[in-house]
Amino acid sequence: MEILGGLVLAIVFTAGLVDLIRVFRFWLLKPLCYPPIVVQLLLENEEECEYQLRAAVERIRWMGAPSTLRVQCINPGQNPQIQAVIHRFAARYRFIEE
């Protein structure tokens, strides 16, 4: 019975040691700084631009990423209505760039 208990104890100890080494290796190899995440939105349709911006903001909140987040809004037609929506969102959320 003592041999069986010793064998179970050795297996549990080995599994714990392997897991400890895995966690330590992961901690050693993690990046020191996280690269910035940049989301580019191509806003061509003035009816859907506010919806696209709201969706991007909600996804960024949902991700909860530890790195720097930026949303770059691209307005290829230089539409003034789209520019007004972008400006309103940029004033509210600091990670949105015009």
DSSP file (Angstrom, degrees, kcal/mol; ACC not computed):
  #  RESIDUE AA STRUCTURE BP1 BP2  ACC     N-H-->O    O-->H-N    N-H-->O    O-->H-N    TCO  KAPPA ALPHA  PHI   PSI    X-CA   Y-CA   Z-CA
    1    1 A M     >        0   0    0      0, 0.0     4,-2.2     0, 0.0     5,-0.2   0.000 360.0 360.0 360.0 -34.9    0.0    0.0    0.0
    2    2 A E  H  >  +     0   0    0      1,-0.2     4,-2.2     2,-0.2     5,-0.1   0.849 360.0  52.9 -67.3 -32.4    2.9    2.3    0.7
    3    3 A I  H  > S+     0   0    0      2,-0.2     4,-2.3     1,-0.2    -1,-0.2   0.909 109.1  48.8 -67.7 -41.7    4.3    1.7   -2.8
    4    4 A L  H  > S+     0   0    0      2,-0.2     4,-2.3     1,-0.2    -2,-0.2   0.913 112.6  47.9 -64.9 -42.9    1.0    2.7   -4.3
    5    5 A G  H  X S+     0   0    0     -4,-2.2     4,-2.4     2,-0.2    -2,-0.2   0.895 112.2  49.4 -63.8 -41.0    0.7    5.9   -2.2
    6    6 A G  H  X S+     0   0    0     -4,-2.2     4,-2.2     2,-0.2    -2,-0.2   0.876 110.4  50.7 -64.9 -38.3    4.3    6.8   -3.1
    7    7 A L  H  X S+     0   0    0     -4,-2.3     4,-2.2     2,-0.2    -2,-0.2   0.918 111.6  46.8 -65.5 -44.8    3.6    6.2   -6.8
    8    8 A V  H  X S+     0   0    0     -4,-2.3     4,-2.5     1,-0.2     5,-0.2   0.917 112.9  50.3 -62.8 -43.0    0.5    8.4   -6.7
    9    9 A L  H  X S+     0   0    0     -4,-2.4     4,-2.4     1,-0.2    -2,-0.2   0.888 110.0  50.1 -62.7 -39.7    2.5   11.1   -4.8
   10   10 A A  H  X S+     0   0    0     -4,-2.2     4,-2.4     2,-0.2    -1,-0.2   0.887 110.9  49.3 -65.6 -39.9    5.3   11.0   -7.3
   11   11 A I  H  X S+     0   0    0     -4,-2.2     4,-2.4     2,-0.2    -2,-0.2   0.928 113.3  45.8 -65.6 -45.2    2.9   11.3  -10.3
   12   12 A V  H  X S+     0   0    0     -4,-2.5     4,-2.3     2,-0.2    -2,-0.2   0.907 113.4  50.0 -64.7 -41.5    1.1   14.3   -8.6
   13   13 A F  H  X S+     0   0    0     -4,-2.4     4,-2.4    -5,-0.2    -2,-0.2   0.908 111.4  48.8 -63.1 -42.4    4.5   15.9   -7.8
   14   14 A T  H  X S+     0   0    0     -4,-2.4     4,-2.5     2,-0.2    -2,-0.2   0.913 111.4  49.2 -64.9 -43.1    5.7   15.5  -11.3
   15   15 A A  H  X S+     0   0    0     -4,-2.4     4,-2.2     1,-0.2    -1,-0.2   0.911 112.6  48.1 -63.1 -41.7    2.6   17.0  -12.8
   16   16 A G  H  X S+     0   0    0     -4,-2.3     4,-2.2     2,-0.2    -2,-0.2   0.892 111.7  49.4 -65.5 -39.9    2.8   19.9  -10.4
   17   17 A L  H  X S+     0   0    0     -4,-2.4     4,-2.3     2,-0.2    -2,-0.2   0.898 110.7  50.0 -66.3 -41.0    6.5   20.5  -11.3
   18   18 A V  H  X S+     0   0    0     -4,-2.5     4,-2.2     2,-0.2    -2,-0.2   0.914 111.9  48.1 -63.3 -42.8    5.8   20.3  -15.0
   19   19 A D  H  X S+     0   0    0     -4,-2.2     4,-2.3     2,-0.2    -2,-0.2   0.890 110.4  51.9 -65.7 -39.0    3.0   22.9  -14.6
   20   20 A L  H  X S+     0   0    0     -4,-2.2     4,-2.3     2,-0.2    -2,-0.2   0.902 110.5  48.1 -63.4 -41.5    5.2   25.1  -12.5
   21   21 A I  H  X S+     0   0    0     -4,-2.3     4,-2.6     2,-0.2    -2,-0.2   0.894 110.5  52.1 -65.3 -40.5    7.9   25.0  -15.2
   22   22 A R  H  X S+     0   0    0     -4,-2.2     4,-2.2     2,-0.2    -2,-0.2   0.918 111.6  45.7 -62.5 -44.3    5.4   25.8  -17.9
   23   23 A V  H  X S+     0   0    0     -4,-2.3     4,-2.3     2,-0.2    -2,-0.2   0.905 113.4  49.5 -65.8 -42.3    4.1   28.8  -16.0
   24   24 A F  H  X S+     0   0    0     -4,-2.3     4,-2.2     2,-0.2    -2,-0.2   0.906 111.1  49.4 -64.4 -41.5    7.6   30.1  -15.3
   25   25 A R  H  X S+     0   0    0     -4,-2.6     4,-1.9     2,-0.2    -2,-0.2   0.908 111.0  49.8 -63.7 -42.0    8.6   29.7  -19.0
   26   26 A F  H  X S+     0   0    0     -4,-2.2     4,-0.7     1,-0.2    -2,-0.2   0.904 110.6  50.2 -62.3 -41.3    5.5   31.6  -20.1
   27   27 A W  H >< S+     0   0    0     -4,-2.3     3,-0.5     1,-0.2    -2,-0.2   0.883 111.1  49.1 -65.1 -38.9    6.3   34.4  -17.6
   28   28 A L  H 3< S+     0   0    0     -4,-2.2    -1,-0.2     1,-0.2    -2,-0.2   0.855 114.6  44.1 -68.4 -34.8    9.9   34.6  -18.9
   29   29 A L  H 3< S+     0   0    0     -4,-1.9    -1,-0.2    -5,-0.2    -2,-0.2   0.421  83.5 116.0 -94.6   1.3    8.8   34.7  -22.6
   30   30 A K  S << S-     0   0    0     -4,-0.7     2,-0.1    -3,-0.5    -3,-0.0  -0.399  76.1 -98.1 -70.2 150.4    6.0   37.2  -22.3
   31   31 A P        -     0   0    0      0, 0.0     3,-0.1     0, 0.0    -1,-0.1  -0.367  19.1-141.0 -70.0 146.5    6.5   40.5  -24.1
   32   32 A L  S    S+     0   0    0      1,-0.2     2,-0.4    -3,-0.1    -2,-0.1   0.853  88.5  18.8 -75.2 -35.1    7.7   43.5  -22.1
   33   33 A C  S    S-     0   0    0     34,-0.0    -1,-0.2    -3,-0.0    34,-0.1  -0.992  80.6-125.7-135.8 146.2    5.5   45.9  -24.0
   34   34 A Y        -     0   0    0     -2,-0.4    34,-0.4    32,-0.2     3,-0.1  -0.717  27.2-118.1 -91.6 137.0    2.5   45.2  -26.1
   35   35 A P        -     0   0    0      0, 0.0    32,-0.1     0, 0.0     2,-0.1  -0.399  39.5 -97.0 -70.0 150.9    2.4   46.5  -29.7
   36   36 A P        -     0   0    0      0, 0.0     2,-0.6     0, 0.0    33,-0.2  -0.385  29.4-134.9 -69.6 146.1   -0.4   49.0  -30.4
   37   37 A I  E     -a   69   0A   0     31,-3.1    33,-2.3    -2,-0.1     2,-0.5  -0.905  21.9-168.1-101.6 122.8   -3.6   47.8  -32.0
   38   38 A V  E     -a   70   0A   0     -2,-0.6     2,-0.5    31,-0.2    33,-0.2  -0.957   5.8-167.7-117.4 124.5   -4.7   50.0  -34.9
   39   39 A V  E     -a   71   0A   0     31,-2.8    33,-3.0    -2,-0.5     2,-0.5  -0.949   8.1-157.8-109.7 125.3   -8.2   49.6  -36.4
   40   40 A Q  E     -a   72   0A   0     -2,-0.5     2,-0.5    31,-0.2    33,-0.2  -0.907   4.2-163.2-107.1 126.7   -8.8   51.4  -39.7
   41   41 A L  E     -a   73   0A   0     31,-2.9    33,-3.4    -2,-0.5     2,-0.9  -0.932   9.4-152.7-109.8 125.5  -12.4   52.2  -40.7
   42   42 A L  E     -a   74   0A   0     -2,-0.5     2,-0.9    31,-0.2    33,-0.2  -0.857  15.9-167.2 -96.0 104.3  -13.2   53.1  -44.2
   43   43 A L        +     0   0    0     31,-2.6    34,-0.3    -2,-0.9     3,-0.1  -0.802  30.4 142.4-100.6  99.7  -16.3   55.3  -43.9
   44   44 A E        +     0   0    0     -2,-0.9     2,-0.6     1,-0.1    -1,-0.2   0.734  56.5  65.7-105.4 -31.6  -17.9   55.7  -47.3
   45   45 A N     >  -     0   0    0      1,-0.1     4,-0.9    37,-0.0     3,-0.4  -0.839  63.7-156.8-101.3 122.6  -21.6   55.6  -46.5
   46   46 A E  T  4 S+     0   0    0     -2,-0.6     4,-0.4     1,-0.2    -1,-0.1   0.741  92.3  56.5 -71.7 -21.8  -22.9   58.5  -44.4
   47   47 A E  T  4 S+     0   0    0      1,-0.2     4,-0.3     2,-0.1    -1,-0.2   0.826 116.3  34.7 -76.0 -30.5  -25.9   56.5  -43.2
   48   48 A E  T  > S+     0   0    0     -3,-0.4     4,-2.5     1,-0.1    -2,-0.2   0.458  92.0  89.7-103.4  -1.9  -23.8   53.7  -41.8
   49   49 A C  H  X S+     0   0    0     -4,-0.9     4,-2.3     1,-0.2     5,-0.2   0.902  89.9  47.8 -67.7 -39.1  -20.7   55.6  -40.5
   50   50 A E  H  > S+     0   0    0     -4,-0.4     4,-2.5     2,-0.2    -1,-0.2   0.909 112.2  50.4 -66.3 -39.8  -22.1   56.2  -37.1
   51   51 A Y  H  > S+     0   0    0     -4,-0.3     4,-2.3     2,-0.2    -2,-0.2   0.912 110.9  49.0 -61.9 -42.9  -23.1   52.5  -36.8
   52   52 A Q  H  X S+     0   0    0     -4,-2.5     4,-2.2     2,-0.2    -2,-0.2   0.895 111.9  48.6 -65.3 -40.0  -19.6   51.4  -37.8
   53   53 A L  H  X S+     0   0    0     -4,-2.3     4,-2.4     2,-0.2    -2,-0.2   0.921 111.8  48.6 -66.2 -43.6  -18.0   53.7  -35.3
   54   54 A R  H  X S+     0   0    0     -4,-2.5     4,-2.4     1,-0.2    -2,-0.2   0.905 111.5  50.5 -62.3 -40.6  -20.2   52.5  -32.5
   55   55 A A  H  X S+     0   0    0     -4,-2.3     4,-2.2     2,-0.2    -1,-0.2   0.900 110.5  49.1 -64.5 -40.7  -19.5   48.9  -33.4
   56   56 A A  H  X S+     0   0    0     -4,-2.2     4,-2.1     2,-0.2    -2,-0.2   0.909 111.3  49.6 -65.4 -41.4  -15.8   49.5  -33.4
   57   57 A V  H  X S+     0   0    0     -4,-2.4     4,-2.2     1,-0.2    -2,-0.2   0.914 111.8  48.3 -64.2 -42.8  -16.0   51.2  -30.0
   58   58 A E  H  X S+     0   0    0     -4,-2.4     4,-2.3     1,-0.2    -1,-0.2   0.882 110.8  50.6 -66.5 -37.9  -18.0   48.4  -28.5
   59   59 A R  H  X S+     0   0    0     -4,-2.2     4,-2.2     2,-0.2    -1,-0.2   0.899 109.9  50.4 -66.0 -38.9  -15.6   45.8  -29.9
   60   60 A I  H  X S+     0   0    0     -4,-2.1     4,-1.6     2,-0.2     5,-0.5   0.915 111.9  47.3 -65.7 -42.2  -12.6   47.6  -28.4
   61   61 A R  H  < S+     0   0    0     -4,-2.2    -2,-0.2     1,-0.2    -1,-0.2   0.902 111.9  51.2 -62.1 -40.8  -14.4   47.8  -25.0
   62   62 A W  H  < S+     0   0    0     -4,-2.3    -2,-0.2     1,-0.2    -1,-0.2   0.869 106.2  54.6 -66.6 -37.1  -15.2   44.1  -25.2
   63   63 A M  H  < S-     0   0    0     -4,-2.2    -1,-0.2    -5,-0.1    -2,-0.2   0.906  80.5-163.9 -65.3 -41.9  -11.6   43.1  -26.0
   64   64 A G     <  -     0   0    0     -4,-1.6    -3,-0.1     1,-0.2    -4,-0.1   0.877  18.5-176.0  59.5  37.9  -10.2   44.8  -23.0
   65   65 A A        -     0   0    0     -5,-0.5    -1,-0.2     1,-0.1     4,-0.1  -0.385  28.8-138.6 -69.8 143.2   -6.7   44.6  -24.6
   66   66 A P  S    S+     0   0    0      0, 0.0   -32,-0.2     0, 0.0    -1,-0.1   0.562  76.9  83.3 -79.1  -6.5   -3.8   45.8  -22.4
   67   67 A S  S    S-     0   0    0      1,-0.1     2,-0.3   -32,-0.1    -2,-0.0  -0.294  95.6 -76.1 -92.5 178.1   -2.1   47.5  -25.3
   68   68 A T        -     0   0    0    -34,-0.4   -31,-3.1    -2,-0.1     2,-0.4  -0.572  48.6-154.9 -74.3 131.1   -2.6   50.9  -26.9
   69   69 A L  E     +a   37   0A   0     -2,-0.3     2,-0.4   -33,-0.2   -31,-0.2  -0.895  15.6 175.4-112.8 138.5   -5.7   51.1  -29.0
   70   70 A R  E     -a   38   0A   0    -33,-2.3   -31,-2.8    -2,-0.4     2,-0.5  -0.999  17.3-158.0-139.8 143.0   -6.3   53.4  -31.9
   71   71 A V  E     -ab  39  96A   0     24,-2.8    26,-3.4    -2,-0.4     2,-0.6  -0.978  11.4-161.5-119.4 116.3   -9.1   53.7  -34.4
   72   72 A Q  E     -ab  40  97A   0    -33,-3.0   -31,-2.9    -2,-0.5     2,-0.5  -0.879   7.5-152.4 -99.9 121.5   -8.2   55.5  -37.6
   73   73 A C  E     -a   41   0A   0     24,-2.0     2,-0.6    -2,-0.6   -31,-0.2  -0.829   6.2-160.0 -96.7 124.8  -11.2   56.8  -39.6
   74   74 A I  E     -a   42   0A   0    -33,-3.4   -31,-2.6    -2,-0.5    24,-0.0  -0.923   9.4-175.3-109.0 121.4  -10.7   57.1  -43.3
   75   75 A N    >   +     0   0    0     -2,-0.6     3,-1.2    23,-0.2   -31,-0.1  -0.837   3.9 179.2-115.0  89.1  -13.0   59.4  -45.2
   76   76 A P  T 3  S+     0   0    0      0, 0.0    -1,-0.1     0, 0.0   -32,-0.1   0.823  81.0  44.1 -67.3 -30.9  -12.1   58.9  -48.9
   77   77 A G  T 3  S-     0   0    0    -34,-0.3   -33,-0.1     2,-0.0    -2,-0.0   0.451 102.2-128.4 -90.8   0.0  -14.7   61.3  -50.3
   78   78 A Q    <   -     0   0    0     -3,-1.2    -3,-0.0     1,-0.2     3,-0.0   0.893  38.3-175.3  51.0  44.1  -14.1   64.0  -47.6
   79   79 A N     >  -     0   0    0      1,-0.1     4,-2.2     2,-0.0    -1,-0.2  -0.552  23.4-144.4 -70.1 127.0  -17.8   64.0  -47.0
   80   80 A P  H  > S+     0   0    0      0, 0.0     4,-1.9     0, 0.0    -1,-0.1   0.823  98.0  54.2 -66.9 -30.3  -18.7   66.8  -44.4
   81   81 A Q  H  > S+     0   0    0      2,-0.2     4,-1.9     1,-0.2     5,-0.1   0.922 110.9  45.1 -68.4 -42.6  -21.4   64.8  -42.7
   82   82 A I  H  > S+     0   0    0      1,-0.2     4,-2.6     2,-0.2    -1,-0.2   0.898 111.4  53.7 -65.7 -39.6  -19.0   61.9  -42.1
   83   83 A Q  H  X S+     0   0    0     -4,-2.2     4,-2.5     1,-0.2    -1,-0.2   0.875 107.2  51.6 -62.3 -37.7  -16.4   64.3  -40.9
   84   84 A A  H  X S+     0   0    0     -4,-1.9     4,-2.2     2,-0.2    -1,-0.2   0.905 110.5  47.8 -66.1 -41.0  -18.9   65.7  -38.4
   85   85 A V  H  X S+     0   0    0     -4,-1.9     4,-2.3     2,-0.2    -2,-0.2   0.921 112.6  48.9 -65.3 -43.5  -19.7   62.3  -37.1
   86   86 A I  H  X S+     0   0    0     -4,-2.6     4,-2.7     1,-0.2    -2,-0.2   0.921 111.1  50.2 -61.5 -43.6  -16.0   61.4  -36.8
   87   87 A H  H  X S+     0   0    0     -4,-2.5     4,-1.8     1,-0.2    -1,-0.2   0.895 109.7  50.8 -63.1 -40.1  -15.3   64.7  -35.0
   88   88 A R  H  X S+     0   0    0     -4,-2.2     4,-1.0     1,-0.2    -1,-0.2   0.907 114.0  43.8 -64.1 -42.2  -18.1   64.1  -32.5
   89   89 A F  H  X S+     0   0    0     -4,-2.3     4,-3.1     1,-0.2    -2,-0.2   0.876 110.7  55.0 -70.4 -37.0  -16.8   60.6  -31.7
   90   90 A A  H  < S+     0   0    0     -4,-2.7    -2,-0.2     1,-0.2    -1,-0.2   0.837 106.1  52.5 -66.2 -31.5  -13.2   61.8  -31.5
   91   91 A A  H  < S+     0   0    0     -4,-1.8    -1,-0.2    -5,-0.2    -2,-0.2   0.826 116.3  39.7 -70.9 -30.2  -14.2   64.4  -28.9
   92   92 A R  H  < S+     0   0    0     -4,-1.0     2,-0.5     1,-0.2    -2,-0.2   0.875 120.4  40.6 -86.6 -40.4  -15.9   61.6  -26.8
   93   93 A Y    ><  -     0   0    0     -4,-3.1     3,-1.2     1,-0.1    -1,-0.2  -0.951  66.9-155.7-115.9 122.7  -13.4   58.8  -27.2
   94   94 A R  T 3  S+     0   0    0     -2,-0.5    -1,-0.1     1,-0.2    -4,-0.1   0.657  88.6  63.8 -74.1 -15.6   -9.7   59.7  -27.1
   95   95 A F  T 3  S+     0   0    0    -25,-0.1   -24,-2.8     2,-0.1     2,-0.5   0.438  81.2  95.2 -89.7   1.8   -8.5   56.7  -29.1
   96   96 A I  E <   -b   71   0A   0     -3,-1.2     2,-0.4   -26,-0.2   -24,-0.2  -0.822  59.3-163.5 -94.8 127.4  -10.4   57.7  -32.3
   97   97 A E  E      b   72   0A   0    -26,-3.4   -24,-2.0    -2,-0.5    -2,-0.1  -0.870 360.0 360.0-110.9 143.5   -8.3   59.6  -34.8
   98   98 A E              0   0    0     -2,-0.4   -23,-0.2   -26,-0.2   -26,-0.1   0.444 360.0 360.0 -85.1 360.0   -9.6   61.7  -37.6
